[in-house]
Amino acid sequence: MDNMTDTSNDFRRSIAKMDDEQLPVPRHRLHGPQHFLGLYAAEHVAATEFVIGAAFVALGATMHDILIGLLIGNALAVLSFWLITAPVAVKTRLSLYTYLEQNMGELFSRLYNGANVLIFVVISAAMITVSATALSVLFDLPPQLHAYPTSLSFVVVATSASIVALLVAYYGFNILSEFASICAPWLMVMFTAGGMILIPALSESLNGQTTLTSFADFIDLGSATVFTGINAAGEPGIGIWEVIGFAWAANTFAHFGLIDMALFRYARKARYGICTATGMMFGHYVAWISAALMGAATAAVMKTSIAFVSPGDVAYLALGTSGFVIVIVAGWTTANSNLYRAGLAAQAVFPNTSRTKVTLIVGAAVVAGSCFPIIYRSFLPLVTYAGLLLVPVGGIVFAEQQLFPRLGMKTYWHKLSGSRQNTPAIITWAVALIFGFGLNLINIFPFYYLFIPTWILSVVLYTQLAKRAGANGSWPRAEAELAEFNTAVQGHHRDLAAREVLQPVKDDTLVTKIIRTVWILIGLILPMGLAWRVLFNSPDTVAYLANREMFYDLTIWCTLVYFVFAWWDLQRAKSFQRLGDLMNEHAI
């Protein structure tokens, strides 16, 4: 008994020294559905929506395929988050990075983090390039129509934008994260408004009228001017199956690949995976369609192909000066979070190097990549390939957590056995990559659906290889130590719960209510009302242009008011939370 007590005390002391990221999330830090509704709305409305919306037009999707295909594909993505990602995250309460580090061996973890560095560098570079296109329009720089930069001025702008993003990730990530958290409602409104603003222009170019009388008119307009079914090469475009596949595959690294275990480990219940609908159904449905409308209208005005229209051009025509803000803000906020993740992943690959140093090294690659327009123009296939690269790892973890217990195998068999490397996991990942990219190479399976057979193969193969390696074995002493360690973690969590957040202090002051009313009414409702006026109260071209100019002139001030007052509201909320923490400390 004394030995058990001593061991337990040793565990408690070692646990107290561990970083929170290395431990399961304690119960008192879990969140309800509102947290995830807002989180996914903020994360999945970004600058890339301009790129992806335009890509669907260039690929030649039809209006029917877009409306129905995106609905089905995004619904499948929501189901994937709900049924695959969230259950594993809620069961383990660990991020995928920590899970792999603790259960898959050092080599596997380093290989995985190396892949993440590559992916996050590409995403960060693409986002910064998108922001640079807005700055290019602002400074009247020549458009970049090739894969490589053709203007020294553009290189200077892109480099400057990426250096700013790098410095923020290096010094002020917390501030940027707070800023990004207040962007979601505004981004939703502005993406929707942008499409509304340019619909009359599309209608006028088609039939000489600036008004639509029914939803059928909208369908006809979209079919004739935007989603025509003809791609940029003048040939029949993609069909509904491709649209469904891309919408589903766009976030495969997050759901099938289990990256978003990092988010859902904080969910009280696995069914909160459904909350991803705010991101999928708005950011990946409404925003994509709206961005496509804006892109098509911009291409018509500029008399060029939508394939060569930059996000900056699109945003400026649709939203005026506010368009520069939306592209720059959405690009930088997304780039910074991914740049920060790239630094963390790189540090895991090179554990003896500080996070700040590896962030600078990774940032240098982002700076170079941001100068090449090919990266953001190739975002669709890049995201799909990223998913294909990481999906096998998700299959491995899913098998271990959800299938092994049902098959009489040990979930944490590699840790229990004391092996240095998880050879079955390494072999499975290698075989799955050869299989998935091989299918793509010989072109016998639809590109956007490659993640499905690749994931299934990884689940089946890892299960078989792990069983042969002894995952159904017995390690009584190791299992007892693991159970004792988990008991010590629960005790540590009880101690934390006694010291940490007890009862939040609610801010019901009149000042806060006024601040919140201002940013909602002026920052969100007024711009939407102005966009509504442009769309439904523009009987002719003269009225349309006048209403559009009014939208341009007023919305930039609405934008300024929104960010000032929303930031003020956020800071007051933080102050009240700190006050609540102090009150709780004194109460203890």
N, C-alpha and C positions, 0 to 999 in steps of 0.2 A: 504493500500500500504506500509506504514511504517513497519507494522508487517511482511509482506512478505519479505521486504528488510532485516529486522533484522534477520529473519529466514535464509535467503539465506547467510547472512554474517556468522551466526553461523555455518552453514553447511560448508562454505569455510574454516573457522578456524579449525573445527574438521577434515576435509578432509586433510588439510595440515599436521596434526599430525599423520595421519594414515600411516601404512606401505604400500609400493607399492603393496605388495602381496594381500592386502585387497581391492584393487581397480581394476577396469578394466584396461587393457593395453591401454595406449593412442595411438592415430593414428600415431604419429611421431616415435614410437618405433617399428612399425610393420616391418616385413621382407618379402622379395620376395622369389621366388621359390628356388634360389640357396642356400639360408640358409638351407632350409629343405632337399634339396637333399644331402648336406654334413652332416647334423645333423643325418639323418637316416642311412646313409652309415657308420658313425662312431659308432653309438649306437648298430647296429645289426650285426656287425662283431666282435665277442667276443670269449673268451675261451670256452664257452659252445658249440660252433660249433663242436669242437672235440668230445664232449660227444654225441651230438644229431646225428651227422653223423654216429658214431659207433653204436648208438642205432638202427638206421634203418637197419643196417646190421644184428645186433643180433635179431631183430624182424622178419627178413626174408622177406623183401620187394623184389620185382623183379625189374629189370632194367627199364622195361616199366612203372611200377607203380611209380617208383621214378621220372623218367624224366617227365612224364605226370602229375602224381598226385601232385608233388611239384609245378609244374607250375600253375595248377588250384588252389590249396590251397592258394598259395601266392598271386595269382591274386585276390582271394576272400578277403584276408586280406587287400590288397591295396584298394579294393572297400569299405571295412568296414571303414577304416580310412577316405576315401574320403566322403562317404555318411552318416556316423553316427557320427564320432568323430569331424571332422573339422567343420561341420556346427554348432554344438552346441558350440564349442570353439569360433568360430568367432562371433557368436551371443552374447554370454555372456562376452567374453574377460576376463574370470576368470579361475583360475585353479579349478579342481574338489574339492580340499580340501577347498578352500575358498567358493566355491558355497555351499557345504554342510554345512559349518559352519554358513553361513549367512541365509540359507533357509530351512534347515532340522532339526534344533534344536540341542542342546548340546549333548543329549544322543546318537542320531544317529551319529553325527560327531565323538564322542569318540569311539563308536563301530567300525565305519569304519576305523578310524586311528589305532585302536588296531589290526584289521585284516591286515592292511598294515605293521605294525611292524613285525608281524609273517612272512609275505611273503618276505619282504625285508631282514630279518635276514636269512631266508633259502637260498635265492639267493646269498647273500653275502658269507655265509658259503660255498656254493657250488663252487663259483668262487675262493675262497681262497684255497680250497682243490685241485682244478684243478692246481693252481699255485704251490702248494706244491708237486704235482706229478712230475713237472719239476725239482724242487729242489731235489726230491728223486732220480731221475735218475742221476742228476749231482753229488750227493754225494754217489751214488751206494747203496742206501738203499733197503731193501727187498720190493717187490711189496705188496700192500695191497689188498688182494683178498676177504676179508670178509666185512660185513657191518660195523664192528667195527675195530678200529686200533689194529694191532697185533705187532707193533714195537714201542718201546719207542722213537726211533730216529725219526720215522715219526711224532709222536705226538709233539716232540720238533720242528721239521721243520714246521709243520702246525701251531702250536701255535705262533712261531716266525713270520711267514708270516702274520698271522691274526693280531698280535699286531702292526706290521708295518702299515698294512692297517688301523687299528683303529687310530693310531697316525696321519696318514695323513688326515683322515677324521676329526679328532679333531682339527688339527692345520692348515693344508695346503690344504684344498679342492680346493681353487681357482687355485693353481698351478697345482694340479693334473688334474683339468678340462681342463686347457690349454694344458697340456701334452697329454691328451686323444684326444683332438681335432685334433692333428697332426698325430695320429696313424692310422686313417682310410685308407688313400691311401696305406700305408705300409702293413697293415693287409690284404687288398684286394689282393695285389700283392703276399704276402707270402702264403696265403691260396691257391691261384691258383697255384703258383709255386710248393707247396708241393705235390699236386696231380699229376702235370706233372712229378715231379722227380721220383715218385714211380710207375707210369704206366709201364715203361719198366721192372721193377722188377716183377710186376704182370704178365706181358706178358711172361716173361722168365719162371716163375713158371708154367704157363699153357701149353705152346707149345714150350718152348725152344728158343724162339725168343724175341729179345728186341725191335723190331720195329712193328709199326702198319701201315698198308697200306691204310686204309680207316676208315671212321666213323663207318661202319658196323663192322669192327674189334674191335673198341672200345666198341660197344654195346655187341658183343659176349664176349669180355674179362670181362666186368663188370657183365654180366649175369652169367658167369661161376665162377668168383672168388670173387665178392663183393656182388652184389644184386642177390642172387641165388634163392630166394623164399623159402628157408629153414631157420628156426630160429635156435637159439643156442641150442635148445633141440632136433634138428633133425626132426622137424615137419614142415608142411606147414605154412608159415608165414602170415603176414598181407597183405591185398589187397589194391587196389587203393583207395577205399573209406576211409580206415584208414589213408593212406598217406595224402589225401586231407584234411581230418578232422584235423589231427595234425598240418599241415602247417597253416591252418586257425585258429585253436584254440591256437597256440603257443603264440599269443599276444592278446588273448581275453580281458585280464584285461586292455590292452592299448587302444583297439579300441571299442569293445562293452562295456567294463567297463569304458571307458572314462578317464582313467588315463592320456592319452596324450592330454587332454585339456590343460594341463600345457604347452605343447609345441605349439600347434596350436592356442592358444589365441594370439600368435604373428604373425599369418599369415594374410596377407592382404586380401586374398580371400580363401574361403572354398575349392576351387578346388586344392589348394596346397596339399591336402591330397594325391593326386596322387604321390607326391614326395616321399612317403614312399616306392615306388618301388625300390629305390636304396638299401634300407635295406632288403626288402623282396626278391627281385630277385637276389641280390648278396649274402647277408649274410645268407638268408634262402633258397637259391637255389644252387648257385655255391659253396658257402663255405660248405654247408652240404654234397653235393656230393663229393667235393674234400676231405673233412675230412673223409668220408666213404672210399674212395679209399686209403687214407693214413693209416687208421685204419686196413683195410683188409690186406694191404701189411705188416704192422708191425706185425700183428698176425701170418701171414705166416712165416715171418722171425723168430719170437720168438717161433713158433710152439705151439701156445696156442689159446684159444678162444678169439675173439674180445671183448667179454664181460669182459675180465680180462686185457685188454690192457689199460694202463693209457695214458692220453693226453701227458704226458711228454715223454713216450716211442715213441708215434706216431710222435710228433714234432721233436724229436731228429733224428729219422731215416730219416724223410722227408727233414729236413732243417739244420741238423747239429747243431752247436752251436747257430745259429739264432733261432732254434726251442725253446731253453730254453727262449730266449727273448720273442718270440711271446706268449708263454703260460703264462709266468710270467706277462708281460705287460698287455695282454688282460684280464687275471684274476684279477689283482689288480685294473685296471682302472674301470672295471665293478663292482667289489666288493665295491670300495670306494664310487662310486656314489650311490649305493643302501644302503650302510651303512649310508651315510649322510641322505638319504631319510628316513631310519628307525628312525634316531634320530629326524628328524622333526616330523614324525608321532607320535613318543613316547612323544614328548613334547606337542603335541596337546591332547594326552590322559591325561598327567599330566602337566597341564599348569603352575603350581606353581613351577615346577622344571626347571632349566636352560637346554638349548639344549646341552651344553657340558656335563653336568652331565648325562642326559639320554642317550647321545651317548655312554658314557663309560659303562653304565649299559647294553645297547643293545649290545655293542661291546663284553662284557663278554660272552653273549649268542652265538655270532658269533665265538668267540675263541673256545668255547666248541664244537660247531657244526662242525667247520672246521676239526676236528680230526676224523670225521666219514665218511668214503668213501661212505656209503650208500646214503648220501644226494646228491652228484653229480651224482651218478649212477642212481638215481631215478628222475633225473631232468625233464624228459618228463612228467610223471604223476604229479609231483609236480607243474609244470607250468600250466598244464591243470586244476588241482584242484584249483590253485590260481585264474585262470580265472573264474571258476565256483563260487567261493566265492565272487568275486567283480562284476561280470556281472549284478546281479540284481540291484545294485546301479546305474550302467550305464543306465539300462532300466528305472529306476525311473526318473532320470534327463532328459533322452531323451523324455519321455512322457510329463514331465512338460514343456519342452522348445518347442517341435515340435508338440505335439498333443493338449495340452490344449488350445492354442489360436484358433485352428480350431474347437474346441468343445464348445467354449464360456466360457471357464474356465480361471481363472487368473493364470498366470505363477508363480508369487511369492505369491501365496495365503496364504501360512503359515506365511510368514513375515507380510503380510498385516493384517491378522487376529489377530496377536499378541499372538498366542498360544505359549506355552513354548516348547512343543514337537510336532514333526510331527508324530503322531501316525500311520496314513496310511502308511508312509514310513517305519516305524519300522516293522509293521505287514507284509507288502509286502516283505521286505527283509527276514524275518524269514520264511514265507511260501515258498518263492522261493528257499531258501536253503534246506528246508525239501523236496521240490519237486525234485530239481536237484540231491541232494545226495541220495534221495530215489530211483530215476530212476537208478542211478548207483548201488545201493545196490541190487536191484532186477534184474538188468542186462537185461532189456527189451528194452534198447535204446543204440545205439553205444556210447561208452565212450567219444570219441573225439567230438561228436556233442551235448553233454548235454547242452552246453551253449545256443544253439538256442531256445529250448522250455523253458528253464529257463528264458531267456531274454524276450521272448514274454509274458510269464506269468507275469513277473514283470511289463511290460508296461501296460497290460490289467488290472491287479489287482489294481495297484496304481491309474490308471485313475478312476476306479469305486469307490475305497475307498475314494479318494480325493474329488470326486463329492459328495458323501454322507456326507463328513465332511464339505462341504460348499465351495469348491474351485470355484464354479460358483457364489459366493456371490458378494456383493458390499461393499466396504469400502472407501467411497469418501475421507474422511480426510486422511487416511493412503496412499491412492493412490496419492493424491495431494502432500503429503510430500515426497513420493518416487520419483515422477516426479521432484520435486524441488531439491531433493538431486542429482538426475542424472544430472540436469542442472548445479548444482554447481560442480559436477565432471568434466563436460565438460569445465567449466571455469577454473578449476584447471589444466586440461590438456593443455589448451591454454597457461596458464602461464608457464608450464613446457616446452612446445614447443618453447616458446620465449627465454628460458634460455639454453636449452640443444642443442643437436647436430644439427648443421645447414648444413654445407657443409664439408664432409670429405676431408682430405688432401690425395691425392693419391701419393704413393711412386713410382716414376719412376726413381729413382737413378740407376746408373750403378752397384753399389755395391749390391743392392737388386736383380737386375736382374741376376747377377752372382751367388749369393747365391741360388736363386730359381732354376737356371739352374743346379747347382751342385746336389741339393737333388733330383731333378726330374731324371736327367740322371744317376747318380751313385746310388742313393738310390732306384729307382723304375725301370727304364728301363733296367739297366744292370742286376739285378737279374732275371728279366723276360727273358732277352736274354739268360742268362746262363741256365735257366730252359728249354727254347725252344731248346737249344743245346742238353741237356740231353735227351729230349723226341724224337727229330727228327733226331739227328745226332749220334746215338749210335747203329751202325750196329751189334755189338756183345757184349757179357758180359764184355770183357776187356775194350772196348771203353766206355761202359756205366759206369762202376766203375770209370774210369778215369775222365769222364765228371762230374760224381756226386761228386767226391772228389774236383774237381775244383770249383763246385758250393758251396760246404761246405766251402772251404778255402776263397773264395772271398766274399761270401754273408755276412759273419759276419762283414767284414770291410765295405761293402756297407751299412749294417744296422747302424753301428756306424756313418758313414758319413751322412746318412739320418737324424738321430735324432739330431745330432749336428747342421746341417745346417737348418733343418726344424724349430728347436727351435729358432735358430738365426733369421730366417725369421719372425717368429711369434713375437719375441721381437721387431724387427724393426717396424713391422706393428703397434704394440701397442704404440711405441714411436711416430710414425707419427700421430696416432689417438689422443694421448695426446696433441701433438702440434696443431692439428686441433681444439681441444676443447679450448685451450688457445687463439688461434686466434679468435675463435667464441665469447669467453667471452669478449675479447677486442673490437670486432666489436659491441657487444651489448652495 
